[in-house]
Amino acid sequence: MQERFRGRARAGRAVGPEDAGREVKNHHRAVDLVRDYLEAHATDKVLLQDLVTLTGVSAYRLVRIFSSAVGMPPHAYQNQVRIRHARRLLAVGVPAANVATLVGFCDQPHLIRMFKKYTGVTPAQFVAGVR
């Protein structure tokens, strides 16, 4: 009896072990596409549907494979990209109110909440530590 590989059948045939590499490669491609897109569009409001259109992977599947590969869902990854940019701007003396809009947060309180969530300190504490 033929051992079957777990997965979808393609073109009416059983999915075999040779398909595992193709599926993993497609997952890595989707994760890479999403990472690159979120890096390039860090300040934009990126919807999950935008990422689905970009990758051709269903929303549920995309969130699962991205979270599995990166350790967090796409939205959290985008927030971390924004926080990384905010840290650079704060370190060179840009005021937090300006940083918030420059990195894509709607206002300064939103920046403060997210900054503290991801770094453990407020932007003011971060700036004080840099100086």
Backbone as JSON Lines, residues from 0, in Angstrom:
{"i":0,"aa":"M","n":[0.84,-1.18,0.0],"ca":[0.0,0.0,0.0],"c":[0.88,1.25,0.0]}
{"i":1,"aa":"Q","n":[0.54,2.22,-0.82],"ca":[1.34,3.43,-0.94],"c":[1.12,4.32,0.28]}
{"i":2,"aa":"E","n":[2.22,4.76,0.88],"ca":[2.13,5.66,2.01],"c":[1.81,7.05,1.49]}
{"i":3,"aa":"R","n":[0.86,7.7,2.08],"ca":[0.44,9.03,1.59],"c":[1.03,10.12,2.46]}
{"i":4,"aa":"F","n":[1.4,11.19,1.8],"ca":[1.92,12.37,2.46],"c":[0.74,13.27,2.8]}
{"i":5,"aa":"R","n":[0.73,13.83,3.99],"ca":[-0.36,14.72,4.38],"c":[-0.31,15.99,3.55]}
{"i":6,"aa":"G","n":[-1.41,16.37,3.0],"ca":[-1.47,17.59,2.2],"c":[-2.56,17.5,1.17]}
{"i":7,"aa":"R","n":[-2.61,18.49,0.28],"ca":[-3.64,18.53,-0.75],"c":[-3.24,17.69,-1.94]}
{"i":8,"aa":"A","n":[-4.23,17.11,-2.56],"ca":[-3.98,16.4,-3.82],"c":[-3.9,17.42,-4.94]}
{"i":9,"aa":"R","n":[-3.04,17.19,-5.89],"ca":[-2.91,18.09,-7.03],"c":[-3.29,17.31,-8.29]}
{"i":10,"aa":"A","n":[-4.13,17.92,-9.07],"ca":[-4.53,17.36,-10.36],"c":[-5.0,15.91,-10.24]}
{"i":11,"aa":"G","n":[-5.76,15.59,-9.19],"ca":[-6.35,14.27,-9.04],"c":[-5.39,13.18,-8.62]}
{"i":12,"aa":"R","n":[-4.19,13.53,-8.2],"ca":[-3.26,12.49,-7.77],"c":[-2.93,12.68,-6.31]}
{"i":13,"aa":"A","n":[-2.46,11.63,-5.68],"ca":[-2.08,11.71,-4.28],"c":[-0.84,12.61,-4.15]}
{"i":14,"aa":"V","n":[-0.77,13.31,-3.05],"ca":[0.39,14.16,-2.79],"c":[1.46,13.3,-2.17]}
{"i":15,"aa":"G","n":[2.63,13.31,-2.77],"ca":[3.72,12.47,-2.29],"c":[4.81,13.27,-1.63]}
{"i":16,"aa":"P","n":[5.81,12.58,-1.1],"ca":[6.91,13.25,-0.41],"c":[7.64,14.26,-1.31]}
{"i":17,"aa":"E","n":[7.63,14.03,-2.61],"ca":[8.31,14.97,-3.51],"c":[7.64,16.34,-3.53]}
{"i":18,"aa":"D","n":[6.37,16.41,-3.1],"ca":[5.66,17.68,-3.06],"c":[5.97,18.49,-1.8]}
{"i":19,"aa":"A","n":[6.54,17.86,-0.82],"ca":[6.84,18.55,0.44],"c":[7.8,19.7,0.21]}
{"i":20,"aa":"G","n":[8.84,19.49,-0.55],"ca":[9.82,20.53,-0.82],"c":[9.21,21.71,-1.55]}
{"i":21,"aa":"R","n":[8.33,21.43,-2.5],"ca":[7.67,22.5,-3.26],"c":[6.81,23.34,-2.34]}
{"i":22,"aa":"E","n":[6.04,22.69,-1.46],"ca":[5.16,23.43,-0.57],"c":[5.96,24.26,0.43]}
{"i":23,"aa":"V","n":[7.03,23.71,0.97],"ca":[7.88,24.47,1.9],"c":[8.51,25.66,1.17]}
{"i":24,"aa":"K","n":[8.95,25.44,-0.07],"ca":[9.55,26.53,-0.84],"c":[8.54,27.65,-1.06]}
{"i":25,"aa":"N","n":[7.29,27.3,-1.37],"ca":[6.24,28.3,-1.56],"c":[5.95,29.05,-0.26]}
{"i":26,"aa":"H","n":[6.0,28.34,0.86],"ca":[5.78,29.0,2.16],"c":[6.88,30.0,2.43]}
{"i":27,"aa":"H","n":[8.12,29.6,2.19],"ca":[9.23,30.52,2.42],"c":[9.13,31.72,1.48]}
{"i":28,"aa":"R","n":[8.69,31.48,0.25],"ca":[8.52,32.57,-0.7],"c":[7.46,33.54,-0.18]}
{"i":29,"aa":"A","n":[6.35,33.04,0.32],"ca":[5.28,33.89,0.85],"c":[5.77,34.68,2.05]}
{"i":30,"aa":"V","n":[6.49,34.03,2.95],"ca":[7.02,34.71,4.13],"c":[8.0,35.8,3.71]}
{"i":31,"aa":"D","n":[8.89,35.48,2.77],"ca":[9.85,36.47,2.29],"c":[9.15,37.65,1.62]}
{"i":32,"aa":"L","n":[8.13,37.37,0.82],"ca":[7.37,38.45,0.17],"c":[6.72,39.36,1.2]}
{"i":33,"aa":"V","n":[6.11,38.76,2.21],"ca":[5.42,39.55,3.24],"c":[6.43,40.37,4.03]}
{"i":34,"aa":"R","n":[7.53,39.77,4.43],"ca":[8.57,40.52,5.16],"c":[9.05,41.72,4.35]}
{"i":35,"aa":"D","n":[9.41,41.47,3.1],"ca":[9.9,42.56,2.24],"c":[8.85,43.64,2.07]}
{"i":36,"aa":"Y","n":[7.61,43.23,1.87],"ca":[6.52,44.19,1.68],"c":[6.32,45.04,2.94]}
{"i":37,"aa":"L","n":[6.32,44.4,4.1],"ca":[6.12,45.13,5.35],"c":[7.28,46.06,5.64]}
{"i":38,"aa":"E","n":[8.49,45.66,5.3],"ca":[9.65,46.54,5.47],"c":[9.51,47.77,4.57]}
{"i":39,"aa":"A","n":[9.09,47.55,3.31],"ca":[8.97,48.64,2.35],"c":[7.77,49.54,2.62]}
{"i":40,"aa":"H","n":[6.75,49.01,3.27],"ca":[5.52,49.76,3.52],"c":[5.25,49.91,5.02]}
{"i":41,"aa":"A","n":[6.3,50.09,5.78],"ca":[6.18,50.16,7.25],"c":[5.25,51.28,7.7]}
{"i":42,"aa":"T","n":[5.25,52.39,7.0],"ca":[4.43,53.53,7.44],"c":[3.02,53.49,6.89]}
{"i":43,"aa":"D","n":[2.74,52.55,5.99],"ca":[1.41,52.44,5.39],"c":[0.5,51.55,6.22]}
{"i":44,"aa":"K","n":[-0.8,51.76,6.05],"ca":[-1.76,50.85,6.66],"c":[-1.86,49.64,5.73]}
{"i":45,"aa":"V","n":[-1.31,48.53,6.16],"ca":[-1.3,47.31,5.36],"c":[-2.37,46.38,5.89]}
{"i":46,"aa":"L","n":[-3.3,46.02,5.03],"ca":[-4.36,45.1,5.39],"c":[-3.93,43.67,5.09]}
{"i":47,"aa":"L","n":[-4.48,42.73,5.83],"ca":[-4.19,41.33,5.58],"c":[-4.57,40.96,4.15]}
{"i":48,"aa":"Q","n":[-5.64,41.54,3.65],"ca":[-6.06,41.26,2.28],"c":[-4.99,41.69,1.26]}
{"i":49,"aa":"D","n":[-4.26,42.76,1.55],"ca":[-3.16,43.19,0.68],"c":[-2.1,42.1,0.6]}
{"i":50,"aa":"L","n":[-1.81,41.48,1.74],"ca":[-0.79,40.43,1.79],"c":[-1.29,39.16,1.11]}
{"i":51,"aa":"V","n":[-2.57,38.88,1.23],"ca":[-3.17,37.73,0.56],"c":[-3.06,37.91,-0.96]}
{"i":52,"aa":"T","n":[-3.37,39.11,-1.43],"ca":[-3.26,39.4,-2.86],"c":[-1.82,39.29,-3.33]}
{"i":53,"aa":"L","n":[-0.9,39.76,-2.52],"ca":[0.52,39.72,-2.86],"c":[1.04,38.29,-2.99]}
{"i":54,"aa":"T","n":[0.64,37.43,-2.07],"ca":[1.21,36.08,-2.0],"c":[0.38,35.01,-2.69]}
{"i":55,"aa":"G","n":[-0.92,35.23,-2.8],"ca":[-1.79,34.21,-3.36],"c":[-2.11,33.1,-2.38]}
{"i":56,"aa":"V","n":[-1.85,33.34,-1.1],"ca":[-2.11,32.37,-0.05],"c":[-3.31,32.87,0.76]}
{"i":57,"aa":"S","n":[-4.18,31.97,1.21],"ca":[-5.35,32.39,1.98],"c":[-4.91,33.11,3.25]}
{"i":58,"aa":"A","n":[-5.79,33.96,3.76],"ca":[-5.47,34.75,4.95],"c":[-5.12,33.85,6.13]}
{"i":59,"aa":"Y","n":[-5.93,32.85,6.38],"ca":[-5.69,31.94,7.5],"c":[-4.34,31.26,7.36]}
{"i":60,"aa":"R","n":[-4.09,30.73,6.18],"ca":[-2.83,30.0,5.93],"c":[-1.63,30.94,6.02]}
{"i":61,"aa":"L","n":[-1.78,32.14,5.48],"ca":[-0.68,33.1,5.5],"c":[-0.29,33.48,6.93]}
{"i":62,"aa":"V","n":[-1.28,33.76,7.75],"ca":[-0.99,34.12,9.15],"c":[-0.31,32.94,9.85]}
{"i":63,"aa":"R","n":[-0.78,31.73,9.59],"ca":[-0.18,30.55,10.23],"c":[1.26,30.34,9.8]}
{"i":64,"aa":"I","n":[1.54,30.38,8.5],"ca":[2.91,30.11,8.05],"c":[3.84,31.26,8.41]}
{"i":65,"aa":"F","n":[3.35,32.49,8.37],"ca":[4.18,33.63,8.74],"c":[4.5,33.57,10.23]}
{"i":66,"aa":"S","n":[3.48,33.31,11.05],"ca":[3.69,33.22,12.5],"c":[4.63,32.08,12.85]}
{"i":67,"aa":"S","n":[4.5,30.98,12.15],"ca":[5.37,29.83,12.4],"c":[6.82,30.15,12.04]}
{"i":68,"aa":"A","n":[7.03,30.85,10.93],"ca":[8.38,31.15,10.47],"c":[9.02,32.31,11.23]}
{"i":69,"aa":"V","n":[8.22,33.32,11.58],"ca":[8.77,34.55,12.15],"c":[8.54,34.64,13.66]}
{"i":70,"aa":"G","n":[7.53,33.95,14.16],"ca":[7.26,33.98,15.59],"c":[6.19,34.97,15.99]}
{"i":71,"aa":"M","n":[5.59,35.63,15.0],"ca":[4.52,36.61,15.26],"c":[3.72,36.81,13.98]}
{"i":72,"aa":"P","n":[2.48,37.28,14.11],"ca":[1.69,37.53,12.9],"c":[2.2,38.77,12.15]}
{"i":73,"aa":"P","n":[1.77,38.94,10.91],"ca":[2.26,40.06,10.1],"c":[2.06,41.44,10.73]}
{"i":74,"aa":"H","n":[0.93,41.67,11.37],"ca":[0.68,42.99,11.97],"c":[1.69,43.29,13.08]}
{"i":75,"aa":"A","n":[1.98,42.32,13.9],"ca":[2.96,42.51,14.97],"c":[4.35,42.75,14.37]}
{"i":76,"aa":"Y","n":[4.65,42.05,13.28],"ca":[5.94,42.26,12.6],"c":[6.03,43.69,12.08]}
{"i":77,"aa":"Q","n":[4.95,44.18,11.5],"ca":[4.96,45.56,11.0],"c":[5.15,46.54,12.15]}
{"i":78,"aa":"N","n":[4.52,46.28,13.28],"ca":[4.72,47.16,14.45],"c":[6.18,47.15,14.89]}
{"i":79,"aa":"Q","n":[6.82,46.0,14.85],"ca":[8.23,45.95,15.24],"c":[9.1,46.71,14.25]}
{"i":80,"aa":"V","n":[8.77,46.65,12.99],"ca":[9.51,47.43,11.99],"c":[9.34,48.91,12.3]}
{"i":81,"aa":"R","n":[8.13,49.33,12.61],"ca":[7.87,50.73,12.95],"c":[8.66,51.15,14.2]}
{"i":82,"aa":"I","n":[8.68,50.28,15.19],"ca":[9.41,50.6,16.43],"c":[10.9,50.71,16.15]}
{"i":83,"aa":"R","n":[11.44,49.85,15.29],"ca":[12.86,49.92,14.93],"c":[13.17,51.27,14.29]}
{"i":84,"aa":"H","n":[12.29,51.72,13.38],"ca":[12.48,53.03,12.75],"c":[12.34,54.15,13.79]}
{"i":85,"aa":"A","n":[11.39,54.01,14.69],"ca":[11.19,55.02,15.73],"c":[12.43,55.15,16.62]}
{"i":86,"aa":"R","n":[13.03,54.02,16.97],"ca":[14.24,54.06,17.81],"c":[15.35,54.87,17.13]}
{"i":87,"aa":"R","n":[15.52,54.65,15.83],"ca":[16.56,55.39,15.1],"c":[16.28,56.88,15.11]}
{"i":88,"aa":"L","n":[15.03,57.25,14.86],"ca":[14.67,58.67,14.81],"c":[14.79,59.31,16.19]}
{"i":89,"aa":"L","n":[14.33,58.63,17.22],"ca":[14.43,59.17,18.58],"c":[15.89,59.34,18.99]}
{"i":90,"aa":"A","n":[16.73,58.4,18.58],"ca":[18.15,58.45,18.95],"c":[18.86,59.66,18.36]}
{"i":91,"aa":"V","n":[18.37,60.17,17.23],"ca":[19.02,61.34,16.62],"c":[18.31,62.64,16.98]}
{"i":92,"aa":"G","n":[17.35,62.56,17.92],"ca":[16.75,63.78,18.45],"c":[15.43,64.23,17.84]}
{"i":93,"aa":"V","n":[14.8,63.43,17.03],"ca":[13.49,63.79,16.47],"c":[12.45,63.67,17.58]}
{"i":94,"aa":"P","n":[11.61,64.71,17.79],"ca":[10.6,64.66,18.85],"c":[9.6,63.51,18.64]}
{"i":95,"aa":"A","n":[9.16,62.92,19.74],"ca":[8.26,61.76,19.69],"c":[6.98,62.05,18.91]}
{"i":96,"aa":"A","n":[6.44,63.25,19.03],"ca":[5.2,63.59,18.3],"c":[5.43,63.49,16.8]}
{"i":97,"aa":"N","n":[6.6,63.9,16.33],"ca":[6.92,63.8,14.9],"c":[7.22,62.36,14.51]}
{"i":98,"aa":"V","n":[7.9,61.66,15.39],"ca":[8.26,60.27,15.11],"c":[7.01,59.43,14.9]}
{"i":99,"aa":"A","n":[5.99,59.66,15.7],"ca":[4.75,58.88,15.61],"c":[4.21,58.89,14.19]}
{"i":100,"aa":"T","n":[4.07,60.06,13.61],"ca":[3.52,60.13,12.26],"c":[4.53,59.67,11.2]}
{"i":101,"aa":"L","n":[5.8,59.9,11.44],"ca":[6.82,59.48,10.46],"c":[6.91,57.96,10.31]}
{"i":102,"aa":"V","n":[6.65,57.24,11.39],"ca":[6.78,55.78,11.33],"c":[5.44,55.06,11.11]}
{"i":103,"aa":"G","n":[4.34,55.82,11.04],"ca":[3.07,55.21,10.69],"c":[2.06,55.01,11.81]}
{"i":104,"aa":"F","n":[2.34,55.52,13.0],"ca":[1.34,55.45,14.07],"c":[0.43,56.66,13.95]}
{"i":105,"aa":"C","n":[-0.82,56.51,14.41],"ca":[-1.79,57.58,14.2],"c":[-1.52,58.8,15.07]}
{"i":106,"aa":"D","n":[-0.93,58.61,16.24],"ca":[-0.62,59.74,17.12],"c":[0.44,59.34,18.14]}
{"i":107,"aa":"Q","n":[0.86,60.32,18.94],"ca":[1.93,60.07,19.91],"c":[1.53,59.05,20.99]}
{"i":108,"aa":"P","n":[0.31,59.09,21.54],"ca":[-0.05,58.07,22.53],"c":[0.02,56.65,21.97]}
{"i":109,"aa":"H","n":[-0.34,56.49,20.7],"ca":[-0.25,55.16,20.08],"c":[1.21,54.73,19.99]}
{"i":110,"aa":"L","n":[2.08,55.65,19.6],"ca":[3.51,55.35,19.57],"c":[4.0,54.95,20.96]}
{"i":111,"aa":"I","n":[3.61,55.7,21.97],"ca":[4.08,55.42,23.33],"c":[3.63,54.02,23.77]}
{"i":112,"aa":"R","n":[2.36,53.69,23.53],"ca":[1.85,52.36,23.91],"c":[2.62,51.25,23.21]}
{"i":113,"aa":"M","n":[2.77,51.38,21.91],"ca":[3.46,50.33,21.14],"c":[4.94,50.27,21.48]}
{"i":114,"aa":"F","n":[5.56,51.42,21.67],"ca":[6.99,51.47,21.99],"c":[7.24,50.75,23.32]}
{"i":115,"aa":"K","n":[6.39,51.06,24.31],"ca":[6.56,50.42,25.62],"c":[6.27,48.92,25.54]}
{"i":116,"aa":"K","n":[5.27,48.54,24.75],"ca":[4.92,47.13,24.59],"c":[6.1,46.34,24.02]}
{"i":117,"aa":"Y","n":[6.78,46.89,23.02],"ca":[7.83,46.16,22.34],"c":[9.23,46.36,22.92]}
{"i":118,"aa":"T","n":[9.45,47.46,23.62],"ca":[10.8,47.7,24.16],"c":[10.86,47.66,25.68]}
{"i":119,"aa":"G","n":[9.72,47.83,26.34],"ca":[9.7,47.82,27.79],"c":[9.91,49.19,28.41]}
{"i":120,"aa":"V","n":[10.18,50.19,27.59],"ca":[10.36,51.56,28.08],"c":[9.57,52.51,27.19]}
{"i":121,"aa":"T","n":[9.29,53.69,27.72],"ca":[8.62,54.7,26.91],"c":[9.65,55.38,26.0]}
{"i":122,"aa":"P","n":[9.2,56.09,24.98],"ca":[10.16,56.82,24.14],"c":[11.01,57.8,24.94]}
{"i":123,"aa":"A","n":[10.42,58.47,25.92],"ca":[11.18,59.42,26.75],"c":[12.26,58.7,27.54]}
{"i":124,"aa":"Q","n":[11.94,57.55,28.09],"ca":[12.94,56.76,28.82],"c":[14.03,56.28,27.88]}
{"i":125,"aa":"F","n":[13.66,55.92,26.69],"ca":[14.63,55.48,25.69],"c":[15.59,56.63,25.36]}
{"i":126,"aa":"V","n":[15.04,57.81,25.11],"ca":[15.88,58.96,24.77],"c":[16.81,59.31,25.93]}
{"i":127,"aa":"A","n":[16.29,59.25,27.15],"ca":[17.12,59.53,28.33],"c":[18.27,58.51,28.44]}
{"i":128,"aa":"G","n":[18.01,57.28,28.09],"ca":[19.04,56.25,28.14],"c":[20.07,56.4,27.04]}
{"i":129,"aa":"V","n":[19.67,56.97,25.91],"ca":[20.6,57.17,24.78],"c":[21.57,58.29,25.1]}
{"i":130,"aa":"R","n":[21.11,59.31,25.82],"ca":[21.96,60.47,26.11],"c":[22.91,60.21,27.2]}
